[in-house]
Amino acid sequence: MPKGQESILDLASSVDKKVTVHFNGGRVCTGTLKGYDELVNLVLSDTVEDMGEGEERKLGLIVARGTQVQRVVDEEGREEIENPFDGDDDEDEDE
Amino acid sequence: MSAARLLPLELVDKCIGSSIWVLMKDTNTELTGTLKGFDDFVNMVLEDVTEIRIRDGERKEVKLDSVLLNGNNVAILVPGGAPE
């Protein structure tokens, strides 16, 4: 009987959800998480690579190498907000 | 309901014998070719390889017969190969 993953990262809850994966070296991809293993190798479907400056390309079904994965972000929990630091009158650095 | 989830290395294994597109950690380097095999570290043997180097918007392609690719810097694998 497999013991299960000794991981602090719970990818099971993100399966079939949209995630954004950041890689060492700067690549960023967004896709639907279809599979993973304990080494954080991932399978994403309908993947789009964000190449910066609004440029994107479709990759489709991919395997992301866990050794190069920097972070996995669940898109559903993500929300862009107003810059909380805008409108500060006194722009003091650390005093 | 136990979901038989898709294991990444199983997907790579299914790709043996067909085209695969490999995106390296360096955003300017990609390879595409026929996957002949791979090991535990995802070092790969590829044949009929096209190496694509992108620099300053310019795309340079080099054709190679047979390649042993060190898996150390492989970031993304796309079964099916690069788009034409």
Backbone of each chain as nested JSON, in Angstrom:
{
  "chains": [
    {"id": "A", "residues": [
      {"number": 1, "name": "MET", "atoms": {"N": [0.87, -1.195, 0.0], "CA": [0.0, 0.0, 0.0], "C": [0.897, 1.232, 0.0]}},
      {"number": 2, "name": "PRO", "atoms": {"N": [0.781, 2.045, -1.01], "CA": [1.661, 3.235, -1.079], "C": [1.407, 4.164, 0.105]}},
      {"number": 3, "name": "LYS", "atoms": {"N": [2.483, 4.701, 0.651], "CA": [2.365, 5.545, 1.838], "C": [1.738, 6.889, 1.479]}},
      {"number": 4, "name": "GLY", "atoms": {"N": [1.923, 7.276, 0.217], "CA": [1.407, 8.597, -0.16], "C": [2.54, 9.598, -0.176]}},
      {"number": 5, "name": "GLN", "atoms": {"N": [2.264, 10.78, -0.645], "CA": [3.319, 11.761, -0.836], "C": [3.684, 12.445, 0.463]}},
      {"number": 6, "name": "GLU", "atoms": {"N": [4.971, 12.535, 0.74], "CA": [5.42, 13.296, 1.912], "C": [5.683, 14.714, 1.427]}},
      {"number": 7, "name": "SER", "atoms": {"N": [4.637, 15.399, 0.983], "CA": [4.86, 16.696, 0.378], "C": [4.049, 17.749, 1.1]}},
      {"number": 8, "name": "ILE", "atoms": {"N": [4.605, 18.954, 1.152], "CA": [3.845, 20.062, 1.742], "C": [2.944, 20.681, 0.688]}},
      {"number": 9, "name": "LEU", "atoms": {"N": [3.14, 20.269, -0.569], "CA": [2.365, 20.845, -1.665], "C": [1.233, 19.888, -2.019]}},
      {"number": 10, "name": "ASP", "atoms": {"N": [0.006, 20.347, -1.889], "CA": [-1.135, 19.499, -2.169], "C": [-1.627, 19.746, -3.59]}},
      {"number": 11, "name": "LEU", "atoms": {"N": [-1.104, 18.977, -4.536], "CA": [-1.515, 19.173, -5.924], "C": [-2.827, 18.474, -6.233]}},
      {"number": 12, "name": "ALA", "atoms": {"N": [-3.195, 17.517, -5.41], "CA": [-4.43, 16.781, -5.671], "C": [-5.624, 17.716, -5.76]}},
      {"number": 13, "name": "SER", "atoms": {"N": [-5.607, 18.741, -4.921], "CA": [-6.746, 19.666, -4.896], "C": [-6.765, 20.584, -6.111]}},
      {"number": 14, "name": "SER", "atoms": {"N": [-5.665, 20.632, -6.858], "CA": [-5.621, 21.498, -8.048], "C": [-5.873, 20.743, -9.344]}},
      {"number": 15, "name": "VAL", "atoms": {"N": [-6.052, 19.421, -9.262], "CA": [-6.281, 18.65, -10.493], "C": [-7.568, 19.115, -11.153]}},
      {"number": 16, "name": "ASP", "atoms": {"N": [-7.498, 19.27, -12.484], "CA": [-8.593, 19.771, -13.315], "C": [-8.856, 21.253, -13.117]}},
      {"number": 17, "name": "LYS", "atoms": {"N": [-7.945, 21.925, -12.431], "CA": [-8.066, 23.374, -12.283], "C": [-6.963, 24.056, -13.089]}},
      {"number": 18, "name": "LYS", "atoms": {"N": [-7.202, 25.318, -13.341], "CA": [-6.219, 26.089, -14.098], "C": [-5.088, 26.509, -13.159]}},
      {"number": 19, "name": "VAL", "atoms": {"N": [-3.857, 26.225, -13.567], "CA": [-2.71, 26.639, -12.768], "C": [-1.709, 27.359, -13.642]}},
      {"number": 20, "name": "THR", "atoms": {"N": [-0.918, 28.228, -13.017], "CA": [0.181, 28.884, -13.704], "C": [1.471, 28.348, -13.112]}},
      {"number": 21, "name": "VAL", "atoms": {"N": [2.372, 27.907, -13.984], "CA": [3.632, 27.325, -13.535], "C": [4.771, 28.248, -13.939]}},
      {"number": 22, "name": "HIS", "atoms": {"N": [5.589, 28.617, -12.966], "CA": [6.776, 29.418, -13.238], "C": [7.982, 28.5, -13.192]}},
      {"number": 23, "name": "PHE", "atoms": {"N": [8.873, 28.642, -14.17], "CA": [10.048, 27.78, -14.252], "C": [11.312, 28.562, -13.95]}},
      {"number": 24, "name": "ASN", "atoms": {"N": [12.343, 27.849, -13.505], "CA": [13.692, 28.424, -13.424], "C": [14.068, 28.86, -14.833]}},
      {"number": 25, "name": "GLY", "atoms": {"N": [14.663, 30.012, -14.984], "CA": [15.015, 30.447, -16.331], "C": [13.975, 31.38, -16.923]}},
      {"number": 26, "name": "GLY", "atoms": {"N": [12.799, 31.501, -16.275], "CA": [11.869, 32.56, -16.67], "C": [10.645, 32.147, -17.467]}},
      {"number": 27, "name": "ARG", "atoms": {"N": [10.539, 30.899, -17.872], "CA": [9.34, 30.525, -18.636], "C": [8.119, 30.514, -17.7]}},
      {"number": 28, "name": "VAL", "atoms": {"N": [6.978, 30.889, -18.257], "CA": [5.723, 30.872, -17.496], "C": [4.646, 30.24, -18.373]}},
      {"number": 29, "name": "CYS", "atoms": {"N": [3.929, 29.27, -17.822], "CA": [2.868, 28.61, -18.58], "C": [1.607, 28.534, -17.754]}},
      {"number": 30, "name": "THR", "atoms": {"N": [0.47, 28.571, -18.437], "CA": [-0.793, 28.37, -17.749], "C": [-1.526, 27.233, -18.429]}},
      {"number": 31, "name": "GLY", "atoms": {"N": [-2.077, 26.309, -17.646], "CA": [-2.815, 25.204, -18.238], "C": [-3.649, 24.512, -17.184]}},
      {"number": 32, "name": "THR", "atoms": {"N": [-4.379, 23.485, -17.595], "CA": [-5.203, 22.728, -16.655], "C": [-4.377, 21.562, -16.136]}},
      {"number": 33, "name": "LEU", "atoms": {"N": [-4.265, 21.45, -14.832], "CA": [-3.454, 20.392, -14.234], "C": [-4.157, 19.045, -14.398]}},
      {"number": 34, "name": "LYS", "atoms": {"N": [-3.514, 18.136, -15.086], "CA": [-4.117, 16.828, -15.314], "C": [-3.413, 15.726, -14.541]}},
      {"number": 35, "name": "GLY", "atoms": {"N": [-2.143, 15.957, -14.198], "CA": [-1.42, 14.923, -13.485], "C": [-0.141, 15.464, -12.898]}},
      {"number": 36, "name": "TYR", "atoms": {"N": [0.431, 14.705, -11.987], "CA": [1.654, 15.125, -11.321], "C": [2.273, 13.904, -10.664]}},
      {"number": 37, "name": "ASP", "atoms": {"N": [3.518, 14.064, -10.219], "CA": [4.124, 13.017, -9.401], "C": [4.82, 13.663, -8.201]}},
      {"number": 38, "name": "GLU", "atoms": {"N": [5.463, 12.832, -7.364], "CA": [6.022, 13.367, -6.114], "C": [7.22, 14.282, -6.365]}},
      {"number": 39, "name": "LEU", "atoms": {"N": [7.81, 14.187, -7.569], "CA": [8.949, 15.055, -7.894], "C": [8.495, 16.379, -8.507]}},
      {"number": 40, "name": "VAL", "atoms": {"N": [7.189, 16.61, -8.491], "CA": [6.579, 17.826, -9.055], "C": [6.743, 17.907, -10.576]}},
      {"number": 41, "name": "ASN", "atoms": {"N": [6.954, 16.783, -11.261], "CA": [6.713, 16.758, -12.69], "C": [5.212, 16.926, -12.842]}},
      {"number": 42, "name": "LEU", "atoms": {"N": [4.786, 17.668, -13.872], "CA": [3.361, 17.971, -14.014], "C": [2.89, 17.628, -15.41]}},
      {"number": 43, "name": "VAL", "atoms": {"N": [1.608, 17.338, -15.54], "CA": [0.979, 17.251, -16.856], "C": [-0.069, 18.351, -16.908]}},
      {"number": 44, "name": "LEU", "atoms": {"N": [0.057, 19.215, -17.913], "CA": [-0.929, 20.285, -18.092], "C": [-1.57, 20.149, -19.47]}},
      {"number": 45, "name": "SER", "atoms": {"N": [-2.864, 20.438, -19.567], "CA": [-3.511, 20.411, -20.876], "C": [-3.931, 21.827, -21.259]}},
      {"number": 46, "name": "ASP", "atoms": {"N": [-4.128, 22.029, -22.569], "CA": [-4.524, 23.349, -23.097], "C": [-3.59, 24.427, -22.594]}},
      {"number": 47, "name": "THR", "atoms": {"N": [-2.308, 24.128, -22.637], "CA": [-1.32, 25.027, -22.057], "C": [-0.998, 26.183, -22.981]}},
      {"number": 48, "name": "VAL", "atoms": {"N": [-0.868, 27.352, -22.38], "CA": [-0.45, 28.541, -23.105], "C": [0.805, 29.068, -22.43]}},
      {"number": 49, "name": "GLU", "atoms": {"N": [1.842, 29.363, -23.216], "CA": [3.048, 29.936, -22.646], "C": [2.973, 31.454, -22.75]}},
      {"number": 50, "name": "ASP", "atoms": {"N": [3.227, 32.123, -21.637], "CA": [3.239, 33.583, -21.61], "C": [4.664, 34.039, -21.872]}},
      {"number": 51, "name": "MET", "atoms": {"N": [4.907, 34.645, -23.035], "CA": [6.273, 34.984, -23.388], "C": [6.644, 36.409, -23.025]}},
      {"number": 52, "name": "GLY", "atoms": {"N": [5.752, 37.081, -22.3], "CA": [6.06, 38.449, -21.89], "C": [5.598, 39.448, -22.931]}},
      {"number": 53, "name": "GLU", "atoms": {"N": [5.335, 40.667, -22.496], "CA": [4.892, 41.753, -23.379], "C": [3.639, 41.37, -24.162]}},
      {"number": 54, "name": "GLY", "atoms": {"N": [2.733, 40.656, -23.52], "CA": [1.457, 40.301, -24.135], "C": [1.537, 39.168, -25.137]}},
      {"number": 55, "name": "GLU", "atoms": {"N": [2.767, 38.699, -25.417], "CA": [2.887, 37.645, -26.417], "C": [2.658, 36.279, -25.789]}},
      {"number": 56, "name": "GLU", "atoms": {"N": [1.898, 35.419, -26.494], "CA": [1.612, 34.092, -25.958], "C": [1.702, 33.091, -27.082]}},
      {"number": 57, "name": "ARG", "atoms": {"N": [1.867, 31.813, -26.734], "CA": [1.709, 30.787, -27.756], "C": [1.091, 29.542, -27.145]}},
      {"number": 58, "name": "LYS", "atoms": {"N": [0.362, 28.814, -27.972], "CA": [-0.325, 27.606, -27.498], "C": [0.654, 26.435, -27.532]}},
      {"number": 59, "name": "LEU", "atoms": {"N": [0.737, 25.706, -26.43], "CA": [1.578, 24.52, -26.412], "C": [0.747, 23.24, -26.402]}},
      {"number": 60, "name": "GLY", "atoms": {"N": [-0.455, 23.291, -25.794], "CA": [-1.311, 22.11, -25.768], "C": [-1.015, 21.234, -24.565]}},
      {"number": 61, "name": "LEU", "atoms": {"N": [-0.866, 19.913, -24.79], "CA": [-0.625, 18.978, -23.701], "C": [0.869, 18.912, -23.43]}},
      {"number": 62, "name": "ILE", "atoms": {"N": [1.277, 19.263, -22.222], "CA": [2.709, 19.296, -21.931], "C": [3.053, 18.522, -20.667]}},
      {"number": 63, "name": "VAL", "atoms": {"N": [4.351, 18.174, -20.585], "CA": [4.913, 17.677, -19.331], "C": [5.867, 18.748, -18.844]}},
      {"number": 64, "name": "ALA", "atoms": {"N": [5.668, 19.207, -17.621], "CA": [6.581, 20.187, -17.029], "C": [7.54, 19.429, -16.125]}},
      {"number": 65, "name": "ARG", "atoms": {"N": [8.851, 19.658, -16.294], "CA": [9.855, 18.944, -15.512], "C": [9.94, 19.511, -14.101]}},
      {"number": 66, "name": "GLY", "atoms": {"N": [9.731, 18.66, -13.12], "CA": [9.721, 19.112, -11.738], "C": [11.007, 19.77, -11.29]}},
      {"number": 67, "name": "THR", "atoms": {"N": [12.126, 19.344, -11.887], "CA": [13.421, 19.918, -11.475], "C": [13.514, 21.386, -11.84]}},
      {"number": 68, "name": "GLN", "atoms": {"N": [12.714, 21.818, -12.808], "CA": [12.765, 23.216, -13.247], "C": [11.565, 24.028, -12.78]}},
      {"number": 69, "name": "VAL", "atoms": {"N": [10.635, 23.378, -12.074], "CA": [9.453, 24.095, -11.609], "C": [9.807, 24.935, -10.389]}},
      {"number": 70, "name": "GLN", "atoms": {"N": [9.487, 26.207, -10.48], "CA": [9.797, 27.139, -9.404], "C": [8.564, 27.338, -8.527]}},
      {"number": 71, "name": "ARG", "atoms": {"N": [7.419, 27.6, -9.162], "CA": [6.194, 27.675, -8.387], "C": [4.968, 27.316, -9.21]}},
      {"number": 72, "name": "VAL", "atoms": {"N": [3.973, 26.782, -8.506], "CA": [2.709, 26.385, -9.107], "C": [1.62, 27.206, -8.437]}},
      {"number": 73, "name": "VAL", "atoms": {"N": [0.924, 28.027, -9.226], "CA": [-0.076, 28.937, -8.668], "C": [-1.463, 28.527, -9.149]}},
      {"number": 74, "name": "ASP", "atoms": {"N": [-2.368, 28.273, -8.215], "CA": [-3.741, 27.944, -8.578], "C": [-4.428, 29.229, -9.022]}},
      {"number": 75, "name": "GLU", "atoms": {"N": [-4.823, 29.291, -10.276], "CA": [-5.392, 30.52, -10.819], "C": [-6.696, 30.908, -10.157]}},
      {"number": 76, "name": "GLU", "atoms": {"N": [-7.41, 29.912, -9.636], "CA": [-8.711, 30.217, -9.041], "C": [-8.59, 31.014, -7.765]}},
      {"number": 77, "name": "GLY", "atoms": {"N": [-7.445, 30.892, -7.097], "CA": [-7.298, 31.656, -5.861], "C": [-6.652, 32.994, -6.105]}},
      {"number": 78, "name": "ARG", "atoms": {"N": [-6.453, 33.334, -7.394], "CA": [-5.64, 34.495, -7.715], "C": [-6.517, 35.65, -8.171]}},
      {"number": 79, "name": "GLU", "atoms": {"N": [-6.205, 36.828, -7.698], "CA": [-7.005, 37.987, -8.046], "C": [-6.1, 39.19, -8.115]}},
      {"number": 80, "name": "GLU", "atoms": {"N": [-6.215, 39.96, -9.193], "CA": [-5.362, 41.136, -9.284], "C": [-6.003, 42.26, -8.486]}},
      {"number": 81, "name": "ILE", "atoms": {"N": [-5.185, 43.0, -7.734], "CA": [-5.727, 44.086, -6.894], "C": [-5.045, 45.393, -7.249]}},
      {"number": 82, "name": "GLU", "atoms": {"N": [-5.625, 46.475, -6.786], "CA": [-5.016, 47.802, -6.944], "C": [-3.71, 47.809, -6.175]}},
      {"number": 83, "name": "ASN", "atoms": {"N": [-2.778, 48.58, -6.641], "CA": [-1.5, 48.686, -5.943], "C": [-1.734, 49.311, -4.568]}},
      {"number": 84, "name": "PRO", "atoms": {"N": [-1.526, 48.554, -3.495], "CA": [-1.81, 49.09, -2.159], "C": [-0.855, 50.209, -1.744]}},
      {"number": 85, "name": "PHE", "atoms": {"N": [0.203, 50.383, -2.491], "CA": [1.192, 51.398, -2.14], "C": [1.032, 52.682, -2.932]}},
      {"number": 86, "name": "ASP", "atoms": {"N": [0.08, 52.716, -3.876], "CA": [-0.138, 53.938, -4.63], "C": [-0.823, 54.963, -3.746]}},
      {"number": 87, "name": "GLY", "atoms": {"N": [-0.493, 56.212, -3.92], "CA": [-1.196, 57.262, -3.186], "C": [-0.618, 57.527, -1.816]}},
      {"number": 88, "name": "ASP", "atoms": {"N": [0.504, 56.86, -1.507], "CA": [1.202, 57.205, -0.27], "C": [1.897, 58.527, -0.505]}},
      {"number": 89, "name": "ASP", "atoms": {"N": [1.554, 59.541, 0.282], "CA": [2.12, 60.87, 0.038], "C": [3.602, 60.909, 0.33]}},
      {"number": 90, "name": "ASP", "atoms": {"N": [3.939, 60.467, 1.527], "CA": [5.351, 60.52, 1.902], "C": [6.014, 59.228, 1.495]}},
      {"number": 91, "name": "GLU", "atoms": {"N": [6.766, 59.314, 0.404], "CA": [7.391, 58.081, -0.065], "C": [8.724, 57.884, 0.631]}},
      {"number": 92, "name": "ASP", "atoms": {"N": [8.615, 57.549, 1.927], "CA": [9.855, 57.382, 2.701], "C": [10.407, 55.974, 2.534]}},
      {"number": 93, "name": "GLU", "atoms": {"N": [11.645, 55.873, 2.39], "CA": [12.308, 54.559, 2.424], "C": [12.427, 54.148, 3.886]}},
      {"number": 94, "name": "ASP", "atoms": {"N": [13.063, 53.048, 4.151], "CA": [13.212, 52.592, 5.548], "C": [13.876, 53.683, 6.36]}},
      {"number": 95, "name": "GLU", "atoms": {"N": [13.264, 54.002, 7.472], "CA": [13.846, 55.086, 8.283], "C": [14.921, 54.54, 9.189]}}
    ]},
    {"id": "B", "residues": [
      {"number": 1, "name": "MET", "atoms": {"N": [-14.218, 6.861, -5.497], "CA": [-13.737, 6.895, -6.883], "C": [-12.258, 7.202, -6.886]}},
      {"number": 2, "name": "SER", "atoms": {"N": [-11.441, 6.236, -7.277], "CA": [-10.015, 6.522, -7.323], "C": [-9.661, 6.954, -8.728]}},
      {"number": 3, "name": "ALA", "atoms": {"N": [-9.183, 8.171, -8.843], "CA": [-8.821, 8.695, -10.16], "C": [-7.461, 8.145, -10.545]}},
      {"number": 4, "name": "ALA", "atoms": {"N": [-7.393, 7.417, -11.658], "CA": [-6.082, 6.992, -12.15], "C": [-5.474, 8.208, -12.802]}},
      {"number": 5, "name": "ARG", "atoms": {"N": [-4.737, 8.979, -12.038], "CA": [-4.274, 10.232, -12.61], "C": [-3.117, 10.007, -13.552]}},
      {"number": 6, "name": "LEU", "atoms": {"N": [-2.942, 10.948, -14.402], "CA": [-1.972, 10.843, -15.463], "C": [-0.591, 11.176, -14.922]}},
      {"number": 7, "name": "LEU", "atoms": {"N": [0.316, 10.186, -14.936], "CA": [1.669, 10.428, -14.471], "C": [2.497, 11.051, -15.587]}},
      {"number": 8, "name": "PRO", "atoms": {"N": [3.237, 12.101, -15.292], "CA": [4.016, 12.803, -16.305], "C": [4.969, 11.895, -17.077]}},
      {"number": 9, "name": "LEU", "atoms": {"N": [5.693, 11.026, -16.363], "CA": [6.678, 10.213, -17.058], "C": [6.016, 9.11, -17.885]}},
      {"number": 10, "name": "GLU", "atoms": {"N": [4.798, 8.775, -17.539], "CA": [4.04, 7.828, -18.37], "C": [3.696, 8.469, -19.7]}},
      {"number": 11, "name": "LEU", "atoms": {"N": [3.35, 9.752, -19.634], "CA": [3.034, 10.48, -20.856], "C": [4.271, 10.576, -21.753]}},
      {"number": 12, "name": "VAL", "atoms": {"N": [5.439, 10.804, -21.155], "CA": [6.676, 10.851, -21.936], "C": [6.945, 9.485, -22.552]}},
      {"number": 13, "name": "ASP", "atoms": {"N": [6.696, 8.446, -21.782], "CA": [6.921, 7.079, -22.266], "C": [6.047, 6.77, -23.485]}},
      {"number": 14, "name": "LYS", "atoms": {"N": [4.802, 7.269, -23.452], "CA": [3.875, 7.054, -24.573], "C": [4.389, 7.705, -25.846]}},
      {"number": 15, "name": "CYS", "atoms": {"N": [5.232, 8.697, -25.651], "CA": [5.723, 9.486, -26.763], "C": [6.91, 8.831, -27.467]}},
      {"number": 16, "name": "ILE", "atoms": {"N": [7.442, 7.751, -26.88], "CA": [8.614, 7.107, -27.497], "C": [8.225, 6.617, -28.877]}},
      {"number": 17, "name": "GLY", "atoms": {"N": [9.05, 6.963, -29.865], "CA": [8.755, 6.586, -31.238], "C": [8.105, 7.706, -32.02]}},
      {"number": 18, "name": "SER", "atoms": {"N": [7.586, 8.711, -31.306], "CA": [7.008, 9.833, -32.061], "C": [7.711, 11.146, -31.757]}},
      {"number": 19, "name": "SER", "atoms": {"N": [7.197, 12.184, -32.379], "CA": [7.825, 13.508, -32.278], "C": [7.61, 14.121, -30.912]}},
      {"number": 20, "name": "ILE", "atoms": {"N": [8.638, 14.796, -30.448], "CA": [8.518, 15.524, -29.189], "C": [9.194, 16.88, -29.336]}},
      {"number": 21, "name": "TRP", "atoms": {"N": [8.642, 17.879, -28.696], "CA": [9.185, 19.234, -28.726], "C": [9.68, 19.513, -27.314]}},
      {"number": 22, "name": "VAL", "atoms": {"N": [10.964, 19.864, -27.215], "CA": [11.588, 20.062, -25.909], "C": [11.92, 21.534, -25.737]}},
      {"number": 23, "name": "LEU", "atoms": {"N": [11.399, 22.162, -24.71], "CA": [11.718, 23.55, -24.412], "C": [12.701, 23.565, -23.261]}},
      {"number": 24, "name": "MET", "atoms": {"N": [13.873, 24.143, -23.497], "CA": [14.891, 24.164, -22.461], "C": [14.606, 25.283, -21.476]}},
      {"number": 25, "name": "LYS", "atoms": {"N": [15.307, 25.257, -20.359], "CA": [15.185, 26.274, -19.316], "C": [15.48, 27.654, -19.903]}},
      {"number": 26, "name": "ASP", "atoms": {"N": [16.472, 27.734, -20.75], "CA": [16.813, 28.976, -21.446], "C": [15.719, 29.262, -22.465]}},
      {"number": 27, "name": "THR", "atoms": {"N": [15.076, 30.405, -22.339], "CA": [13.908, 30.681, -23.195], "C": [14.26, 30.77, -24.671]}},
      {"number": 28, "name": "ASN", "atoms": {"N": [15.538, 30.768, -24.98], "CA": [15.929, 30.904, -26.386], "C": [16.286, 29.592, -27.067]}},
      {"number": 29, "name": "THR", "atoms": {"N": [16.126, 28.476, -26.362], "CA": [16.562, 27.208, -26.94], "C": [15.449, 26.177, -26.912]}},
      {"number": 30, "name": "GLU", "atoms": {"N": [15.234, 25.542, -28.078], "CA": [14.234, 24.475, -28.176], "C": [14.772, 23.41, -29.109]}},
      {"number": 31, "name": "LEU", "atoms": {"N": [14.259, 22.197, -28.951], "CA": [14.618, 21.14, -29.895], "C": [13.346, 20.384, -30.258]}},
      {"number": 32, "name": "THR", "atoms": {"N": [13.323, 19.829, -31.446], "CA": [12.225, 18.955, -31.791], "C": [12.789, 17.76, -32.547]}},
      {"number": 33, "name": "GLY", "atoms": {"N": [12.234, 16.591, -32.272], "CA": [12.764, 15.404, -32.927], "C": [11.983, 14.186, -32.492]}},
      {"number": 34, "name": "THR", "atoms": {"N": [12.452, 13.022, -32.911], "CA": [11.789, 11.773, -32.551], "C": [12.402, 11.239, -31.27]}},
      {"number": 35, "name": "LEU", "atoms": {"N": [11.559, 10.974, -30.3], "CA": [12.051, 10.483, -29.014], "C": [12.322, 8.98, -29.115]}},
      {"number": 36, "name": "LYS", "atoms": {"N": [13.579, 8.61, -28.896], "CA": [13.924, 7.193, -28.961], "C": [13.887, 6.553, -27.576]}},
      {"number": 37, "name": "GLY", "atoms": {"N": [14.174, 7.378, -26.568], "CA": [14.148, 6.832, -25.217], "C": [14.588, 7.874, -24.202]}},
      {"number": 38, "name": "PHE", "atoms": {"N": [14.388, 7.545, -22.931], "CA": [14.822, 8.448, -21.865], "C": [15.089, 7.617, -20.614]}},
      {"number": 39, "name": "ASP", "atoms": {"N": [15.764, 8.264, -19.651], "CA": [16.082, 7.541, -18.42], "C": [15.429, 8.213, -17.211]}},
      {"number": 40, "name": "ASP", "atoms": {"N": [15.791, 7.748, -16.026], "CA": [15.201, 8.27, -14.784], "C": [15.374, 9.762, -14.623]}},
      {"number": 41, "name": "PHE", "atoms": {"N": [16.43, 10.301, -15.184], "CA": [16.713, 11.738, -15.048], "C": [16.14, 12.52, -16.22]}},
      {"number": 42, "name": "VAL", "atoms": {"N": [15.409, 11.821, -17.077], "CA": [14.869, 12.417, -18.307], "C": [15.976, 12.996, -19.18]}},
      {"number": 43, "name": "ASN", "atoms": {"N": [17.154, 12.353, -19.165], "CA": [18.097, 12.523, -20.263], "C": [17.396, 11.842, -21.433]}},
      {"number": 44, "name": "MET", "atoms": {"N": [17.564, 12.361, -22.633], "CA": [16.796, 11.806, -23.757], "C": [17.675, 11.506, -24.953]}},
      {"number": 45, "name": "VAL", "atoms": {"N": [17.276, 10.469, -25.697], "CA": [17.896, 10.219, -26.993], "C": [16.878, 10.632, -28.043]}},
      {"number": 46, "name": "LEU", "atoms": {"N": [17.294, 11.545, -28.913], "CA": [16.41, 12.061, -29.958], "C": [17.052, 11.845, -31.312]}},
      {"number": 47, "name": "GLU", "atoms": {"N": [16.232, 11.618, -32.331], "CA": [16.751, 11.497, -33.701], "C": [16.051, 12.466, -34.624]}},
      {"number": 48, "name": "ASP", "atoms": {"N": [16.724, 12.765, -35.748], "CA": [16.186, 13.724, -36.74], "C": [15.786, 15.007, -36.039]}},
      {"number": 49, "name": "VAL", "atoms": {"N": [16.757, 15.566, -35.377], "CA": [16.505, 16.685, -34.484], "C": [16.674, 18.016, -35.19]}},
      {"number": 50, "name": "THR", "atoms": {"N": [15.795, 18.936, -34.876], "CA": [15.983, 20.326, -35.279], "C": [16.206, 21.129, -34.011]}},
      {"number": 51, "name": "GLU", "atoms": {"N": [17.355, 21.778, -33.94], "CA": [17.64, 22.623, -32.785], "C": [17.288, 24.05, -33.162]}},
      {"number": 52, "name": "ILE", "atoms": {"N": [16.473, 24.698, -32.365], "CA": [16.018, 26.054, -32.67], "C": [16.605, 27.01, -31.65]}},
      {"number": 53, "name": "ARG", "atoms": {"N": [17.339, 27.991, -32.143], "CA": [17.902, 29.012, -31.256], "C": [17.302, 30.355, -31.633]}},
      {"number": 54, "name": "ILE", "atoms": {"N": [16.772, 31.04, -30.645], "CA": [16.129, 32.328, -30.911], "C": [16.939, 33.429, -30.252]}},
      {"number": 55, "name": "ARG", "atoms": {"N": [17.39, 34.377, -31.043], "CA": [18.173, 35.472, -30.478], "C": [17.771, 36.763, -31.184]}},
      {"number": 56, "name": "ASP", "atoms": {"N": [17.363, 37.772, -30.393], "CA": [16.946, 39.061, -30.947], "C": [15.889, 38.883, -32.034]}},
      {"number": 57, "name": "GLY", "atoms": {"N": [14.918, 38.027, -31.755], "CA": [13.842, 37.833, -32.721], "C": [14.231, 36.967, -33.896]}},
      {"number": 58, "name": "GLU", "atoms": {"N": [15.511, 36.664, -34.014], "CA": [15.954, 35.867, -35.149], "C": [15.954, 34.394, -34.778]}},
      {"number": 59, "name": "ARG", "atoms": {"N": [15.466, 33.569, -35.676], "CA": [15.312, 32.155, -35.393], "C": [16.302, 31.361, -36.225]}},
      {"number": 60, "name": "LYS", "atoms": {"N": [17.138, 30.591, -35.547], "CA": [18.158, 29.842, -36.286], "C": [17.915, 28.36, -36.064]}},
      {"number": 61, "name": "GLU", "atoms": {"N": [17.89, 27.601, -37.134], "CA": [17.648, 26.17, -36.986], "C": [18.864, 25.374, -37.432]}},
      {"number": 62, "name": "VAL", "atoms": {"N": [19.17, 24.321, -36.675], "CA": [20.283, 23.45, -37.017], "C": [19.745, 22.038, -37.03]}},
      {"number": 63, "name": "LYS", "atoms": {"N": [20.07, 21.281, -38.033], "CA": [19.582, 19.908, -38.082], "C": [20.661, 18.936, -37.609]}},
      {"number": 64, "name": "LEU", "atoms": {"N": [20.271, 18.01, -36.768], "CA": [21.212, 17.046, -36.222], "C": [20.613, 15.653, -36.346]}},
      {"number": 65, "name": "ASP", "atoms": {"N": [21.479, 14.651, -36.583], "CA": [20.956, 13.3, -36.764], "C": [20.488, 12.676, -35.455]}},
      {"number": 66, "name": "SER", "atoms": {"N": [21.398, 12.615, -34.529], "CA": [21.131, 11.867, -33.313], "C": [21.682, 12.64, -32.137]}},
      {"number": 67, "name": "VAL", "atoms": {"N": [20.888, 12.761, -31.095], "CA": [21.269, 13.612, -29.973], "C": [21.036, 12.893, -28.66]}},
      {"number": 68, "name": "LEU", "atoms": {"N": [22.046, 12.971, -27.775], "CA": [21.824, 12.583, -26.388], "C": [21.657, 13.882, -25.632]}},
      {"number": 69, "name": "LEU", "atoms": {"N": [20.455, 14.172, -25.187], "CA": [20.172, 15.449, -24.547], "C": [20.247, 15.315, -23.038]}},
      {"number": 70, "name": "ASN", "atoms": {"N": [21.095, 16.113, -22.427], "CA": [21.223, 16.13, -20.979], "C": [19.967, 16.727, -20.376]}},
      {"number": 71, "name": "GLY", "atoms": {"N": [19.291, 15.971, -19.524], "CA": [17.993, 16.374, -18.998], "C": [18.033, 17.476, -17.969]}},
      {"number": 72, "name": "ASN", "atoms": {"N": [19.238, 17.863, -17.563], "CA": [19.425, 18.857, -16.516], "C": [18.671, 20.16, -16.744]}},
      {"number": 73, "name": "ASN", "atoms": {"N": [18.639, 20.604, -17.989], "CA": [18.054, 21.918, -18.287], "C": [16.748, 21.853, -19.063]}},
      {"number": 74, "name": "VAL", "atoms": {"N": [16.146, 20.678, -19.088], "CA": [14.872, 20.536, -19.8], "C": [13.744, 21.049, -18.914]}},
      {"number": 75, "name": "ALA", "atoms": {"N": [12.963, 21.985, -19.429], "CA": [11.851, 22.546, -18.649], "C": [10.502, 21.971, -19.069]}},
      {"number": 76, "name": "ILE", "atoms": {"N": [10.265, 21.902, -20.386], "CA": [8.941, 21.512, -20.866], "C": [9.063, 20.508, -22.008]}},
      {"number": 77, "name": "LEU", "atoms": {"N": [8.197, 19.494, -21.976], "CA": [8.163, 18.508, -23.051], "C": [6.775, 18.55, -23.674]}},
      {"number": 78, "name": "VAL", "atoms": {"N": [6.726, 18.609, -25.0], "CA": [5.431, 18.651, -25.675], "C": [5.333, 17.486, -26.647]}},
      {"number": 79, "name": "PRO", "atoms": {"N": [4.558, 16.456, -26.288], "CA": [4.389, 15.336, -27.22], "C": [3.741, 15.843, -28.507]}},
      {"number": 80, "name": "GLY", "atoms": {"N": [4.197, 15.276, -29.604], "CA": [3.615, 15.684, -30.877], "C": [4.536, 16.578, -31.673]}},
      {"number": 81, "name": "GLY", "atoms": {"N": [5.583, 17.118, -31.035], "CA": [6.548, 17.918, -31.763], "C": [6.146, 19.373, -31.876]}},
      {"number": 82, "name": "ALA", "atoms": {"N": [7.055, 20.168, -32.453], "CA": [6.809, 21.595, -32.623], "C": [5.877, 21.806, -33.805]}},
      {"number": 83, "name": "PRO", "atoms": {"N": [5.089, 22.889, -33.763], "CA": [4.236, 23.186, -34.906], "C": [5.079, 23.532, -36.126]}},
      {"number": 84, "name": "GLU", "atoms": {"N": [4.618, 23.205, -37.306], "CA": [5.403, 23.448, -38.531], "C": [5.575, 24.931, -38.776]}}
    ]}
  ]
}
